[in-house]
Amino acid sequence: MEGNNEITINLLLLGKTKCGKSSLGNSLLGSYEFESKFFPHSVTKDCRLCRIRMPKFIRRMGRELGLKLQVLDTPGIPHSSLSQNEVKKRVRKALSQYFSQGLHMALLVLRADIPLCEEDNQHTVKLAENLLGPEWKHFTAVVFTHGDAFKEVRMTEDEFLRSAPSTLSTLLENVHGRYFFRDPTNKTLHEEQTEFANQILHFVRQNSYQTVQFNNKH
């Protein structure tokens, strides 16, 4: 995880088609690396890893360290042209290929501006559980995209969570309250990147920088 002058954090993006995974990945990277467009079909078909280095991002034990984020974007489930088994196969292969040192955090991406349908979200949760194993709850956080929609209906994030289905409350409890909202309104890409990097770093510190391993997973 850690070199002489930087800390590396490995991140996995999971979510249903059109949830905003690739757009979130671009915010984490601070650049437009992942394809994120409006199409009547699933855009992402293959897993893709992108990296960004943020020099002198944190201070640890009296030393200034850079932060290296490695972000793995994945196809959504359900997918317009890939079966669920094919998506799982591609993601599992990419995890073993790119994250030989382990995964620090899987980000489950959910849209906050459409009804939270239990069946659709369960596909994503089950995928995380299938890929990460029984310890998935300790290495997973939820990201709500399209948070700017709250302004249109004059709803706060707390009001949204209080009115959400019990399945969502259970999910947030399972991941130990690790979640954040993405609202790009009036924020530059750099500001979003800094905000999200700090939030994820906080989650990773809660886990004492531990990782979930994939080398021996089936």
N, C-alpha and C positions, 0 to 999 in steps of 0.2 A: 504494500500500500504506500509506503513512504520511502522516498529517496532522501538524499542529503538535504535538499533544499525545497522539496515540495511534497504535498500529500495528494495521492490519487484516489478519486472516488468513482466507482463504477456504478452506473445507473441504467435501469431497464425501464422502458416505456411500454405500458400495456393498456389496452382500451378498445372499445368497440369502434367500428368504422365511423369516421366523421366526428370523433369525439374531441379532436384537437391535439392528438399526440405529437404529430410532426411540428405543429406550430409551437407547442410547449418546448419541444427539443430545440427549436431555433432560439427561443428565449433563453434557455439554459446555456446555449453556446454563444449567444450574443451576436449571431450572424445567421444568414438564411442558407443553411446547409441542407436541410431536409425539404423535400418537395411538399408543399402545402397549398393545394388548389381546390377550387370547387369543381367537382365532377359528379355525374350521376352514378359513379361506380367507385369502388375502393381504389385509392391512389397508391398506397404502399403495398407492394407485393413481396419484397425481399427485406430482410433485416439489414440494417446499415449502421455502422459505428462511426461516430465523429468525436473529435477531441478538441478541447480548448484548454489553454494554460492561462491562469490568472496570477501574475507575479505579485509577491508580497501581499497575499490576500489575508492571511491570518498570522497571529502571533501565538506561539506555543513554546512553553518552557523557556521564555526569554529570547526566542529566535523568531525572525520573520520568515514565513514559509509561503511558497506559491501553492496554488490549488490547481490541480489538473482534473478536469471533469471528462469522463468517457461516457458518452450517451449512446445507448443502443435503441434505435427506433425499430418497431416491429409492425407486421401486418395486423389489422384489426380482426376481431371475431364478433359477430359473423362477418364473413368476407364475401364480396360479390363474385370472386372467381376461384377462391381456394377453400378447400374443406377445412373443418376444424382440426382434423388430424394433421393435415399438411402444414397449417399454421404452427401447431405445436412442434412438429418435426423441425421446421425451419428455425424457430426461436430457440429450441433446445440445442440445436447444432451451433448456432451463433453464440450462445452462452458459453459452451465448452471451448469454442474457437477463440473468442475475444476476452473472456474473463477467467483465465486460468488461475488468477489470484483470488477469484471469488467476486460475488456481487454484494455491494454495500446496501443498495436500496432499490426496490421495484416501485415505480410510481403508477398507481392505478388511476387512469385519467377518466373522469366522468363529466358529462356536460351538466351544468347547473341550469340551463335555460330550456330544458325539455323535461317532460315527466320522467321520473326515475322508475323505469320498468324493471321489476325484479328479475325477470327471465334474462333480459339483455345484460344486466349488470352481473348476474350470476355467472355468465359465460366468462367474464373477465376475472372474477374472483376465483373461479374453479381453475382457470388457466394459471393464475399465480400460485395456487395451492399445488397444482400438478407439477409446475416447473421448480418451485422452491422447496417443496416437501412440507413436512409438519411444522417446520420453523418459519413458515411464510409470514405469519403474523408479526414476527419480530423484525422483519426486513421489508416491510411494505408500508407505503404512505399513500393517501388519497389526494389527488389534485382535482379541484373543480374548475373547469374551464368555462369561458363565456360568463364570467362573473359580472361583466358590465351590464348584463340584462337586469340585474337587481335595481339599477337606477331607474329604468323605465317603469317598473311597477312599484317603486319606492319601498323596497323590501331590504332589510339588513341581512347580513350573512347569518346572524344568530336566529332571526325569524325563519329563514330558509331551513336551517337545521332542525328547529323545533317543529316545523310543519312537514318534515320529510317522513317517508315511510319507515316503519320500525326496522325493516331490513337494512336501511342505510345506517340507522343508529347502531345496530348490531355490528355492522361492518366497521364503523369508526371505533367502537369499543374493542373489537378484535385486533385492530392495528394500534391499540393503545393511544388513541386520540391524535395520531399523526396525520394531519391534513392541512392543506392551505388552498386558497382561492386564487385564480388567475384573473385579474382585471387589468387589461393593458391600457385602459383609458388614462390619458395624460401622463404616460410613462414612456421613456425611451427604451429601446432594446437593452441598452447597457444598464439602465436602472432596474429593469426586470431581472436581468441576469444576476446582478449583485444581490437583489432581494431573495431570489430563489436559491442561489448558491448558499447564502447564509442560513436559510431555512433548512435546506437539506443537510448542510454541515451540522446543524443542531441535532437533527435526527440521528445522523451517523455517530455523533459524539455520545448520544444516549445509549447507543449500542457498543460504546467503547471501541469503535472502529472495527468491530468484528464483521466478517463476511460469511455468506452462505456459499458453499462450494458445489461445483458441478461435475468435477472430473469423474466421479464414480456414480453419478445419477443416471438413471435409465429413462 
